[in-house]
Amino acid sequence: MSRLLTPAEIDLTADSIVDWQLPNGMIPWFPGGHADPWNHIEAAMALATAGRTDAAERAYDWLVGLQHEDGSWHQYYTAEGVEQDKFDANVIAYIATGVWHHYLITGDTGFLESMFPVVDRAMAFVFELQQPRGEILWARHADGTPWSFALLTGSSSMYHSARAAMAAARELGIERPEWPDRIARLGEVVRERPEGAFAPKNRWAMDWYYPVLSGAVTGQAALDHLRERYDAFVMEGLGVRCVSDRPWVTTAETCECAMAFIAAGDRETARELFDTTYTLRTDDGHYFTGEAHPEKVHFPADEQSTYSSAAVLLADDALALRTPAAHLFSDHELLPAH
């Protein structure tokens, strides 16, 4: 029987994330592991969803302290410093989604005002990598040299983040006249996916569902899009494969895909997918990153991850409509189109 998380389960999972948060605010994937700004922000959003706003704001403070003047962050950090020094545009853009999510939950205009310059600088960095057709190159090397290709998942996520940034600007009465055209072109290229726009990643589930999760593909087109490759990625009763050619289901992909189905109007499938995550839950509220079938072996090697727990809390909120931010990934009419 389908069910959502109980309040006690939500609290236990939120506490499990806080327990692994470092004193400086960084939220690593797991104790002793690294953090990347995208998954770090995902965890901060989950904490806010569960009412842990102080811990979430400590996570944002950590990011503020590390942002470069050009708006960027490195891709990976450890407790000791930078682990991977390239600059991933999607990772950088996600601050806009996190900040807008936090504002929707708290209504704290002071937080939004203080964080908008951070968002503004991040979006400036990201938009510098946008190509005339609309796609955004994946990253810059540490020396500033841009990578030569764009990714569909990344550009999809950046489309959502750019719209969140636009929402924040409009809420504060700040004009960014160059953003609407950039956002419109980005959304169009994600919807149309013209030949050569994106590096081929068809075996990855995220390239399948992210155009819908991001709000670039909506309505009946979204439902048709998800149904087209459903059998390639969904293992019935087990979850969503991270790649189509391996029997590896992951907690995060399953939850994100569930939110995409909500956005497409199919809440029943979303609930069925969400139900499968219970088998990956631990007694102390953590979630295993993934599981290989038919052996039912957790991978990587019994790994539990904060971003997996975060994805569960966000998907639960999207299904249960517990907070004012519950619609952020599922009702894209609430964000500016461009």
N, C-alpha and C positions, 0 to 999 in steps of 0.2 A: 504494500500500500504506500502510495506516495506521501511523503511528509517533508516539512521544512525543518530547519534547526529549531530546537527549543531555546528559550532564553539562557538556560544553564549551559547548553552546548555553545552558544555564541560567546558567552562570557569566558568559557574555558579556552576556546580557540583564540579569542582576542588576548587573553592573558598569556597564551603560549607564544604569541608574537612579541608582546611586551617583554617577556622573560628573556628573549634572545636579542632584544634591542640593546645596543651598547650605550654606555653613559653619555657619549657625545651625540646620541640621536640616530646614529647609523643603524639600519636594520639589515644585517647580513642574511644571505640565503639560509644559513644554518651556523651554529657556533663555530668560530674559527674560519668561516668561509668568507667569500667576498660579497660585496654589494654592487649592484648597478643602479643608477638613478631611476630607471623605469620600474623595476621590481620593488625598489625601495619606496617609491611613490605609491605603487599598488598596495603595499602593506600599510602605508600611512592612511590611504583611503579606507581600507578595511578597519583600521583602528577607529577612525572617526565614525564609521558606520556603527560600530559597536559601542560608541560613547566614550572612547578613550581619546578625547580631543587633545589633552595635554601631551600624551605620548606622540600623537600625530604631529602636533606643532613642533615638538623637539626634532622630529624627523625632517620637517621642512627647514628648521633652523640649521640643521647639519648641511643641507643642500645650499642654503644661502651663503654659508661660510666658505663653500668650496667653488662657487661659480666664478668662472673667469670673466674678465671685463667684456669679452666678446659674447657673453651669454652662454658659454658652453660648460659642459662637464666632461670628464673622461669617462670611458665606458665602464671600467671596473675599479673598485677601491677595496682595500683591506683596512683593518684597524691601524696598520702602519703607514698607509698612504696609497699612492696610485699603483694599481696592478696592471691595467691595460690602458695605454695612453691615447688611443685613438678617440675621436669624437663622433659618436653615433647620433645622427640627427633625430631619429625617432625617440631615442632615450632622452635627448635634450628637450624635445617638444612636449614630452608628457607632463612636465611641470604645470602646463596650462590646465590639463585635465584634472590633476590633483588639486590645484588651487581652487578651481571652480567647484569641484565636488565638495571641498571643505567648506566653502562659502555657502553652498546650498544647504548643508547640514547645520551649520552654526549660525548663519545670518550675520556673521561678524564682519561688518564693513571695514573695520580697522585692519583685520587680517588681510582682506582683499586689497586694500590700499597699500599696505606694506609689501605685499607680495607681487603686485602688478609690475613694478620695475624689473623684478626677476623674470617674470613671464615675458615681458616686452623684450628684454635682451635675448632671452632664449629663442623667441620667434624670429628675431632679426638674424640670428645665426642660421636658423633653419631655412628661412626664405632665401638666404644667399645661395643655398644649394639647389634652389628650384630651377628646373629647366624650362625653356620656352613652351614646351608642350604641356607642362604642368607637374610632371613627376618631380620628386625631390631625391637627389642623390643620397645614398645610404649614409655616408660618413666622410669625415676628413681624417687624413693621417695626422700624426702629432705635429708634423712640420707645416700643416695647413693645406697640403695637397688634397684635393677632393678625390674620392673614389670614383670610378668610371661608370657605375651602374646604380640603378634604383631598385628597390624591393617593393613588391605589391603590399605585403603586410605592413611594412614600415610607412609607406606613403598613405595607406588606409588609416593607420593609427594617427599619423600626423594631420590628416584631414579632420579627424575628430578633435584633436588637440587644438588645431587652429580655430575651429569653431568655438571651442571653450574659451580660448583667448579672446575671440571677438565678443563673446558674451560678457566676459569680465570687463573689457574696455567699454562696452556700451553701458553696463551697470554703473560704471564710474564716470560716465560722460566724457570719455577720452576718445578723440578722433584718431583713427588709423585708416585713412582713405585708401591706402595701397593694399590693404589686406583683402577686401572683398573679391577683387579680381583674382588674386593669388589663390584664395580658397576655392573659388568657382572652378578655376582651371585644374586644381588638384583633384577636386571631386569628380570632374568630368573624365580625367585620365584614369582614375581608379574604376569608374563605372564602365568605361569603354575598353580599357586594357588594350590599346593598339599595339600592333606588332613592334617589338623592340623597346617598348617603354620600360619593361621590368625584366630583371634577370629571371630565368625560368626556375621556379621553385614549386612545381605542380604537385610534388609528392608530399609537401608539408601542409598539414591541416590548416594552419593559420592563413595561408594564401587562399584557402577555400572560404573560410567564414569571415575573415576580417573586413572585406568590402561591405558586408552586411552589418557586422558589429560596429563599424565605424560610422554607419549612416550614409555611406556613399550610394549604396544600393538599397532601395526601400520598397515597400508595398508588395504587390504580387511578384515583381521582379526579384525581390529578396527571397521570397519563399521558393520560387522556381530555381534560383541560384543555389540555395542550400539543398534542395531535393536532388539536384543534378548529380552531386557527388556524395550524397549521404552514405550510400553503401560502400564507398571507397574508404571512408574515414570512421564510420561508427560501427563498433562491435556491440551488437545488441545485448543489452543487459550488463555491459562491462564498461562502456565509456567511449571516448574519442581517441583514436590513434593520433600520435604526434606526426607520424608519416604513414602514407597509405600502404606501403609495402612491408610493414613490420607490425606484429601483433602487440604493440606497446601502447597502452592507454595511459594518459596522464591526467592528473587532477586539474591542472590549470587549463589545458585545452578543452577539457570536458565542460568546465564551468563557463569559459568564454563562449564556447559554442552554444551552450544553453542560453546565454544572454542574447546571442545572435538570433536564435529561434524566437525568443520573446519579441525582439525588434521586428521580426518578420510576421508576428501575429500568431505563432504556433506555440502557445504556452504548454500544451500537453506534451509535446516532444521535449520542450525545455525541462519540464518536471521529470520526465523519464530519464533524461541525461543526468540531471542533478542527483537523482536517487542513486546512481551508480557510485557517487563519490563516498557514500557511507562505508563501502568496503575498504576505502583507503584512509579512513579516519583511525587515529590511535586513541587509546583510553585517556591520554592526557590532553586531547584536543588538537594535536598536530595532524598534518596530512602527509602521507607519502607522496613523493613527487610523481611516481608512476609505477606501473605493474606490467610485467610481461606475461603473456598467455600462450599456451594453456598451463604453463608451469606455476603461475601466480607468484612469480618472484618479483619482489620490489626492486626497482632500479631508479637511478644508479644506486646499487648496493645499499639498500635499506635507507636511502636518503629521505629525510623529511625536510620540507622547505617552507619558509615564511611566505613566499609568493604563492605557493599552492594553497596554504591556509587563507591567504588574502583573497584569492580568486573565489574560494568557497563562500566567504562572508559577503562578497559583492554580489555573487549570483543569488545567494539566499535573499539578500535585500531586494534585488530586482524582481524576484518571484513573490516575496511576501509584502513588498511595498511598505517597509518598516520606516524608512527615513525620507526626507524631502529630496534626497539625491538618488532615490531608487530608480528613477527613470533615465538617468544620465546615459546609460548604454542601450536603452531599449525604446525610448521615445525621442527620436531625433528631431522631431518638429519643435522641441523645446529649446534647441540651439539655433542661432542664426544660420540660415542657409549659406550666406556669404556676406 
